[in-house]
């Protein structure tokens, strides 16, 4: 989780379990895109969690097994 993602979560009143649920149970909101500054892919996943439609933008690099949450977005204008 980047510092930017944590800052946006605080601004948008998103708790840590919310983006974790998006990552484990959400759907891909759009096809993965190449990340221009790095060799990996950027993906956006979203899910309706705790009454709010949340999206998490993540970066992943193959063959690495982890991913990095770049930012967290409230889809309904949050």
C-alpha positions as a Markdown table, in Angstrom:
| # | Residue | x | y | z |
|---|---|---|---|---|
| 1 | Unk | 0.0 | 0.0 | 0.0 |
| 2 | Unk | 1.6 | 3.3 | -1.1 |
| 3 | Unk | 1.6 | 6.4 | 1.1 |
| 4 | Unk | -0.6 | 8.0 | -1.6 |
| 5 | Unk | -3.2 | 5.2 | -1.2 |
| 6 | Unk | -3.2 | 5.6 | 2.6 |
| 7 | Unk | -3.6 | 9.3 | 2.3 |
| 8 | Unk | -6.5 | 9.0 | -0.1 |
| 9 | Unk | -8.1 | 6.4 | 2.1 |
| 10 | Unk | -7.9 | 8.8 | 5.1 |
| 11 | Unk | -9.4 | 11.6 | 3.0 |
| 12 | Unk | -12.3 | 9.4 | 1.7 |
| 13 | Unk | -13.0 | 7.7 | 5.1 |
| 14 | Unk | -12.1 | 4.3 | 3.8 |
| 15 | Unk | -10.9 | 1.7 | 6.4 |
| 16 | Unk | -8.2 | -0.9 | 5.6 |
| 17 | Unk | -10.6 | -3.8 | 5.4 |
| 18 | Unk | -12.6 | -2.1 | 2.6 |
| 19 | Unk | -9.8 | -2.1 | -0.1 |
| 20 | Unk | -8.8 | -5.6 | 1.1 |
| 21 | Unk | -12.3 | -6.8 | 0.3 |
| 22 | Unk | -12.1 | -5.1 | -3.1 |
| 23 | Unk | -8.9 | -7.0 | -3.8 |
| 24 | Unk | -10.2 | -10.4 | -2.7 |
| 25 | Unk | -13.8 | -10.3 | -3.8 |
| 26 | Unk | -14.0 | -7.4 | -6.4 |
| 27 | Unk | -14.1 | -7.4 | -10.1 |
| 28 | Unk | -11.8 | -6.0 | -12.8 |
| 29 | Unk | -13.4 | -2.6 | -13.7 |
| 30 | Unk | -11.4 | -2.3 | -16.9 |
| 31 | Unk | -8.8 | -4.4 | -18.7 |
| 32 | Unk | -5.2 | -4.2 | -17.3 |
| 33 | Unk | -3.0 | -1.5 | -18.9 |
| 34 | Unk | 0.7 | -1.4 | -19.3 |
| 35 | Unk | 2.4 | 0.9 | -16.7 |
| 36 | Unk | 4.5 | 3.4 | -18.7 |
| 37 | Unk | 7.0 | 4.1 | -16.0 |
| 38 | Unk | 7.6 | 0.4 | -15.1 |
| 39 | Unk | 7.5 | -3.0 | -16.7 |
| 40 | Unk | 4.3 | -4.2 | -15.0 |
| 41 | Unk | 0.5 | -3.8 | -15.4 |
| 42 | Unk | -1.9 | -1.4 | -13.8 |
| 43 | Unk | -5.4 | -2.8 | -12.9 |
| 44 | Unk | -8.5 | -1.3 | -11.4 |
| 45 | Unk | -10.7 | -3.5 | -9.3 |
| 46 | Unk | -14.0 | -2.4 | -7.7 |
| 47 | Unk | -16.7 | -3.6 | -5.3 |
| 48 | Unk | -19.6 | -2.2 | -3.3 |
| 49 | Unk | -18.3 | -2.4 | 0.3 |
| 50 | Unk | -20.0 | -1.0 | 3.4 |
| 51 | Unk | -22.5 | 1.1 | 1.4 |
| 52 | Unk | -19.8 | 2.6 | -0.8 |
| 53 | Unk | -18.6 | 1.7 | -4.3 |
| 54 | Unk | -14.8 | 1.5 | -3.9 |
| 55 | Unk | -12.1 | 1.0 | -6.5 |
| 56 | Unk | -8.5 | 0.1 | -5.9 |
| 57 | Unk | -5.9 | 0.7 | -8.5 |
| 58 | Unk | -3.1 | -1.8 | -8.2 |
| 59 | Unk | 0.3 | -2.3 | -9.9 |
| 60 | Unk | 1.6 | -5.8 | -10.5 |
| 61 | Unk | 4.8 | -7.0 | -12.1 |
| 62 | Unk | 5.3 | -10.6 | -13.4 |
| 63 | Unk | 6.7 | -12.9 | -12.1 |
| 64 | Unk | 6.6 | -11.1 | -8.7 |
| 65 | Unk | 3.9 | -12.5 | -6.5 |
| 66 | Unk | 2.8 | -9.4 | -4.7 |
| 67 | Unk | 1.0 | -6.3 | -5.8 |
| 68 | Unk | 1.0 | -2.6 | -4.8 |
| 69 | Unk | -2.1 | -0.6 | -4.1 |
| 70 | Unk | -1.5 | 2.7 | -5.9 |
| 71 | Unk | -4.7 | 4.5 | -4.9 |
| 72 | Unk | -8.2 | 4.0 | -3.6 |
| 73 | Unk | -11.1 | 5.8 | -5.2 |
| 74 | Unk | -14.7 | 6.3 | -4.2 |
| 75 | Unk | -16.6 | 5.7 | -7.4 |
| 76 | Unk | -19.7 | 7.6 | -6.5 |
| 77 | Unk | -17.8 | 10.9 | -6.2 |
| 78 | Unk | -16.2 | 10.2 | -2.8 |
